[in-house]
Amino acid sequence: MDVPEVVSSLDSESIRVVTLPDGSVDRRYAVEDNEGTVESRETFGRRIASGTAKSFMTEHLRTDPGGQAVNAAKQAHALGDDVTLLGHLDDPVLDELDVEGFSMGEPADVRIYEFEDGAVMMTDESPDIQTWTLDELRAVVSLDYFAAADAVVWTNWASVNNTTEALEALGAADIDGNVFVCDPGDVTIRDPDTIPDLAGALATLEDSFDVVLSANRAETRYIADALDVTTLDDSSCVRALRDELGITGVVIHASDYAVAARTDETLNVPNVEVDEQARYMGGGDRFSAALAHGLGAGWPWHAALALGNLAASYYIEYGETPSTDDLREEYGATTL
């Protein structure tokens, strides 16, 4: 499929998707000091380091439902999927989500300081997220949801402390599942000694699902380094890491392309160009949800990767989760 075929195929595709386990209230701010708006992260850092600016003002821009699982749920819903969100949703801000949701407690509180060249995110994790286990999930839904789903998108291993144990428990539950996309979040904040346990949990899950690891370039390299996997470039990295993990596939999603290794092939799918950036975070969540949509619907891998690219790029450029109509209008005549 080229891009127009990928976009047109969305008209007839609707699958069942489960996303989990986090959730947050995202408050976005602009930053100001006595010289006015601080336009770049470099300027912000320089003024802090120099000691010339010790006090900053913030202008509240907006408050949104957030969290990787929430972002993935929004993207899957926008693509027309039947979505179940198993998250930490106990806040009125998260009530506006137009998907089936089951809450396991209070969300994180996230403050995002936006600059022209990027954003800085500071997070207060809720106690419910810090202590979450699969038992809390079982208290609100049956594990049958995982067997019935065409695709599961499990996010934010990096910030949800007990996720490794939860993944192991799910793998031991003997579920006859389908596609399982793990987007682990910013693994670089975790001790590299924890990565082998994550690898073991994903390998266990492969007995029940077709497991796909989806991460950005820095996160994937961090995982590879922690497992002593020697790589030269992105293609060799995903191939070697897939072989080491023993799972269905490993994907790097980057601004210039997506590269994936599956059992018998390595694919490189170029991305579309982004003219201007409205967002610097959240594109990867849209990529993973769109990838899960394509794979869960039985698309060829290169088409699923192309859809992930389009969803992520649209969000980065416009700051909105794209619907099928958005993708059709923006990319319907585009070829890769």
Order of alpha helices (4+ residues) and beta strands (2+ residues): alpha-beta-beta-beta-alpha-beta-alpha-beta-beta-beta-beta-alpha-alpha-alpha-beta-alpha-beta-alpha-beta-alpha-alpha-beta-beta-beta-alpha-alpha-alpha
